[in-house]
């Protein structure tokens, strides 16, 4: 799917980051689909804020785990 997309010398690193972010978004998607105390617009707002604040942190953790 991504062959030829990254052509620069740092393409492998960018591809690793993209995969980590995709994995993080899948985890967040699963979390968002679960029910919690919030409903309607409140839930949407909380889910958006959480995703915005945590996707980078979660991707960093995924990358770090894969590099061990």
ABEGO torsion letter per residue (X at the ends): XABGABABAAAAAAAAAAAAAAAAAAAAAAAAABBBABBEAAAAAAAAAAAAAAAAAAAAAAAAAAAX
